[in-house]
């Protein structure tokens, strides 16, 4: 999605350690008009798919998911990061390792809001190693719900998450895929349709 790539190029900051800061429009200050365009794009990509619920994870997925949900006309459920999990049978629970904070969270979703009747679109801001997404997939599967697809704002194509999740047959639509970024020069390269990923290219080399 050109609009998102342009914003990443103009306002994204490449940090050492493979971290892209997009606080100016996505993770701190939020450009709701941009979110609206992103929601419209996911709706176009998932046209005709029977989605009745959007699932995301707190905190940074919530804003994007809510704006996207306006296009789908469905509710948003967000997985909560819990300090301690009281496994009382009321919640679906799993553990997720955070890429940015380097720690493990317990994550829960109430059984009241996710069950076998649900056809779920998972939305999140970033896809890196795929831990957050794997956790959300575990929760959806535990609930007996159907994963109809995944919408990601920014996928870091030089990390393994996208490849791992797609290999499971899950449809992942990332609106921008960063193939390469350089913390010293600030340079960012994107992957486009039909282009081999850097990870595939390294296997074929
Ligand atoms: P994963 O679990 O795929 O390794 O990482 C996904 C989560 O980590 C996302 O929900 C996002 O919050 C955070 N994350 C991973 N990489 C980045 C990054 O480069 N920049 C930002 N802002 N967040 C990231």
Boltz pocket constraint, residues with backbone or C-beta under 6 A from the ligand:
constraints:
  - pocket:
      binder: B
      contacts: [[A, 18], [A, 19], [A, 20], [A, 21], [A, 22], [A, 27], [A, 60], [A, 97], [A, 98], [A, 99], [A, 100], [A, 124], [A, 125], [A, 126], [A, 127], [A, 128], [A, 129], [A, 130], [A, 131], [A, 132], [A, 133], [A, 156], [A, 161]]
      max_distance: 6.0
